[in-house]
C-alpha cells in the first residue's frame, strides 16, 4: 500500500492542482489503485504496511519510514476523492 500511495500522490496532485484535462486517461488507473488501497486496509482502518519504504544499498540497507507507511495511502485516498469531485464538477 505504501508504494501504491507514493505513486498515486504525484499523479493525482498534478491533476488536481494543474486542472489539466485527461482524467479519462488517469481515471482507470487511479480507480484500481484506490480500490487496492481500500481493500488492503485493516479492520481498524489503517494500512499497517510493513514493507520497505526505500532501498539505499541493496542487500545492505533497507529503510522503513513508519509515518509514510500510513500517510502515503491516506494522502492518496484524499487526493483520489478530490480528483473525482473535480471531474464530476467538470473543473477546467
PAZAPA-4460 file (N, C-alpha, C; in steps of 0.05 Angstrom, whole numbers, plus 32768, in hexadecimal, padded with zeros to 4 digits):
% residues 92
    n_x    n_y    n_z   ca_x   ca_y   ca_z    c_x    c_y    c_z   seq   type   mol
   8010   7FE8   8000   8000   8000   8000   8011   801A   8000     1      X     A
   8027   8019   800E   8037   8032   800F   8042   8039   7FF3     2      X     A
   804B   8025   7FE4   8056   802B   7FCA   803F   8034   7FB7     3      X     A
   8028   8029   7FB9   8011   8031   7FA9   800A   804E   7FAF     4      X     A
   800A   8055   7FC8   8004   8070   7FD0   8019   8084   7FC6     5      X     A
   8033   807C   7FC8   8048   808D   7FBF   8048   8092   7FA1     6      X     A
   803E   807F   7F92   803B   8082   7F75   8023   8093   7F6E     7      X     A
   800D   808E   7F7C   7FF4   809C   7F76   7FF4   80BA   7F7E     8      X     A
   8002   80C1   7F93   8002   80DC   7F9D   800B   80F0   7F88     9      X     A
   8022   80ED   7F7B   802A   8101   7F67   8018   8102   7F4E    10      X     A
   800E   80EA   7F46   7FFB   80EA   7F30   7FE2   80FA   7F35    11      X     A
   7FD7   80F6   7F4D   7FBE   8104   7F54   7FC3   8121   7F5B    12      X     A
   7FDA   8127   7F66   7FE1   8143   7F6C   7FE3   8153   7F52    13      X     A
   7FEF   8148   7F3E   7FF1   8156   7F25   7FD5   815B   7F19    14      X     A
   7FC4   8148   7F1C   7FA9   814B   7F11   7F99   8160   7F21    15      X     A
   7F9A   815F   7F3B   7F89   8171   7F4B   7F94   818D   7F4C    16      X     A
   7FAE   8191   7F4C   7FB9   81AC   7F4E   7FBB   81BA   7F33    17      X     A
   7FC2   81AB   7F1F   7FC5   81B7   7F04   7FAA   81BA   7EF6    18      X     A
   7F97   81AA   7EFF   7F7D   81AB   7EF2   7F7E   81A3   7ED5    19      X     A
   7F92   8193   7ECE   7F95   818A   7EB2   7F80   8176   7EAA    20      X     A
   7F78   8176   7E91   7F66   8161   7E88   7F75   8146   7E87    21      X     A
   7F67   8131   7E84   7F74   8117   7E83   7F6B   8104   7E98    22      X     A
   7F56   810C   7EA7   7F4D   80FA   7EBC   7F44   80DF   7EB1    23      X     A
   7F39   80E0   7E99   7F31   80C7   7E8C   7F47   80B3   7E89    24      X     A
   7F5F   80BC   7E83   7F76   80AB   7E81   7F81   80A1   7E9C    25      X     A
   7F7E   80B2   7EB0   7F89   80AC   7ECA   7F74   809D   7EDC    26      X     A
   7F5B   80A0   7ED5   7F46   8096   7EE7   7F47   8078   7EEC    27      X     A
   7F4C   8068   7ED8   7F4C   804B   7EDC   7F63   8043   7EEE    28      X     A
   7F7B   804E   7EE9   7F92   8047   7EFA   7F8D   8051   7F17    29      X     A
   7F83   8069   7F1A   7F7F   8074   7F35   7F69   8064   7F43    30      X     A
   7F54   805C   7F35   7F3F   804C   7F41   7F48   8031   7F4B    31      X     A
   7F58   8024   7F3A   7F63   800A   7F42   7F76   800C   7F5A    32      X     A
   7F86   8021   7F5A   7F99   8026   7F71   7F89   802C   7F8A    33      X     A
   7F75   803D   7F88   7F65   8044   7F9F   7F56   802B   7FAA    34      X     A
   7F4C   801B   7F97   7F3F   8002   7FA0   7F52   7FEF   7FAF    35      X     A
   7F6A   7FED   7FA5   7F7E   7FDD   7FB3   7F83   7FE8   7FCF    36      X     A
   7F86   8002   7FD1   7F8B   800F   7FEB   7F74   8009   7FFE    37      X     A
   7F5C   800C   7FF4   7F45   8006   8005   7F44   7FE9   800E    38      X     A
   7F4A   7FD7   7FFC   7F49   7FBA   8003   7F60   7FB2   8016    39      X     A
   7F76   7FC1   8015   7F8D   7FB9   8025   7F8D   7FC5   8041    40      X     A
   7F79   7FD5   8048   7F78   7FE0   8063   7F70   7FCB   8077    41      X     A
   7F7A   7FCE   808F   7F73   7FBC   80A4   7F57   7FC3   80AF    42      X     A
   7F4E   7FB3   80C1   7F33   7FB8   80CD   7F33   7FD1   80DE    43      X     A
   7F4A   7FDB   80E6   7F4C   7FF4   80F5   7F4E   800C   80E3    44      X     A
   7F4D   8008   80C8   7F4E   801E   80B5   7F6B   8026   80AE    45      X     A
   7F7F   8019   80B9   7F9A   8020   80B3   7FA6   800C   80A0    46      X     A
   7FBC   8013   8094   7FC9   8001   8081   7FDC   7FEE   808D    47      X     A
   7FEC   7FF6   80A0   7FFE   7FE4   80AD   8012   7FD7   809A    48      X     A
   801B   7FE5   8086   802D   7FDB   8072   8049   7FD8   807F    49      X     A
   8053   7FC0   807F   806E   7FBB   808B   8084   7FB8   8076    50      X     A
   807E   7FBE   805D   8092   7FBB   8048   80A6   7FD1   8049    51      X     A
   80BC   7FCE   803C   80D1   7FE2   803B   80C7   7FFB   802C    52      X     A
   80CD   8012   8036   80C5   802B   8028   80DB   8034   8015    53      X     A
   80F3   802D   801A   810A   8036   800A   8121   8022   800B    54      X     A
   8130   8022   7FF6   8148   8011   7FF6   815F   8024   7FF0    55      X     A
   8172   8026   8003   8189   8036   7FFE   819F   8026   7FF1    56      X     A
   81A6   8010   7FFD   81BA   7FFE   7FF2   81AF   7FE2   7FF2    57      X     A
   81A8   7FD8   7FDA   819C   7FBD   7FD9   81AE   7FA9   7FE7    58      X     A
   81A1   7F97   7FF5   81AD   7F82   8005   81BA   7F8C   801F    59      X     A
   81BB   7FA7   8023   81C8   7FB2   803B   81B6   7FC4   804B    60      X     A
   81A8   7FD6   803E   8199   7FEA   804D   817D   7FEE   8041    61      X     A
   8169   7FE7   8050   814D   7FEA   8049   8140   7FFB   805E    62      X     A
   812F   800E   8056   8124   8020   806A   8105   801D   806B    63      X     A
   80FB   8021   8083   80DF   8023   8088   80DA   803E   8095    64      X     A
   80C9   804E   8088   80C1   8067   8094   80A5   8064   80A0    65      X     A
   80A3   8061   80BA   8089   805A   80C6   8072   806C   80BF    66      X     A
   8077   8086   80BE   8060   8098   80B9   8058   8097   809C    67      X     A
   806A   8093   808A   8064   8090   806D   8052   8078   8069    68      X     A
   8056   8063   8078   8046   804A   8075   8028   8050   8077    69      X     A
   8021   8062   8088   8004   8069   808C   7FFD   8082   807C    70      X     A
   800F   8094   807A   8008   80AE   806D   8005   80AC   804F    71      X     A
   8016   809D   8042   8014   809C   8024   7FFA   8091   801A    72      X     A
   7FF0   807A   8024   7FD6   8071   801B   7FBF   8084   8022    73      X     A
   7FC0   808F   803A   7FAB   80A2   8042   7FAB   80BB   8030    74      X     A
   7FC2   80C6   802B   7FC5   80DE   801A   7FBB   80D7   7FFE    75      X     A
   7FC3   80C0   7FF3   7FBA   80B8   7FD9   7F9B   80B6   7FD7    76      X     A
   7F8F   80AA   7FEC   7F72   80A7   7FEC   7F64   80C3   7FED    77      X     A
   7F6F   80D5   7FFC   7F64   80F0   7FFD   7F66   80FE   7FE2    78      X     A
   7F7C   80FB   7FD5   7F80   8107   7FBB   7F6D   80FA   7FA6    79      X     A
   7F69   80E0   7FA9   7F57   80D2   7F97   7F3B   80DC   7F9A    80      X     A
   7F32   80E0   7FB2   7F17   80EA   7FB7   7F14   8106   7FAB    81      X     A
   7F29   8117   7FAF   7F29   8132   7FA4   7F28   8132   7F86    82      X     A
   7F38   8120   7F7A   7F39   811E   7F5D   7F1E   8116   7F51    83      X     A
   7F11   8104   7F5F   7EF6   80FB   7F56   7EE2   8113   7F58    84      X     A
   7EE4   8122   7F6D   7ED2   8138   7F70   7ED7   814D   7F5B    85      X     A
   7EF0   8153   7F55   7EF6   8166   7F40   7EED   815C   7F24    86      X     A
   7EF0   8142   7F1F   7EE7   8137   7F06   7EC9   8139   7F03    87      X     A
   7EBA   8134   7F19   7E9D   8136   7F19   7E94   8152   7F13    88      X     A
   7EA2   8166   7F1E   7E9B   8182   7F1A   7EA4   818C   7EFF    89      X     A
   7EB5   817D   7EF2   7EBF   8186   7ED8   7ED3   819C   7EDB    90      X     A
   7EE3   819B   7EF0   7EF7   81B0   7EF5   7F0A   81B2   7EDD    91      X     A
   7F12   81CA   7ED7   7F24   81CE   7EC0   7F3F   81C2   7EC4    92      X     A
***
